[in-house]
Amino acid sequence: MELSVENYFLKAFVASGLLALVIMVLAMGLIYLFRYGTPLPTPVILILAAISFVMSASFFERYEVGSIMWSLLVSLIVTLIMTLISGGIVYFGSMNRLGWEELLSGLAVCMIVATTLLNYLKRSLGEIEY
């Protein structure tokens, strides 16, 4: 069996693994957010919100596909994701109690969820194309 970029199984495993890592970091960010509060100072969060709002508003205006309300929604989601990712990184760097067994178990569950999400997304996008 050849390990190349063309290999379907390797692509599926890499995509599932990367999405699982993102899910793990977001989950740790949620834990950090509810335990300790926001990992970023308020001005940084406001700057993230402003940048994402301006970029999404200009994107929606350029392609005439959305409105200011969609820009606001995209801005909130992007800001939340960036805040959770930074909290997840801080939480992962500062946690001393969690062992490798728990991390590997969590990653395994996240890989199963990620593979399910990718499979569902592939089918949903396939239905949209036709």
Secondary structure as UniProt FT lines:
FT   TURN            5..6
FT   HELIX           8..36
FT   HELIX           42..63
FT   HELIX           68..94
FT   HELIX           100..129
//
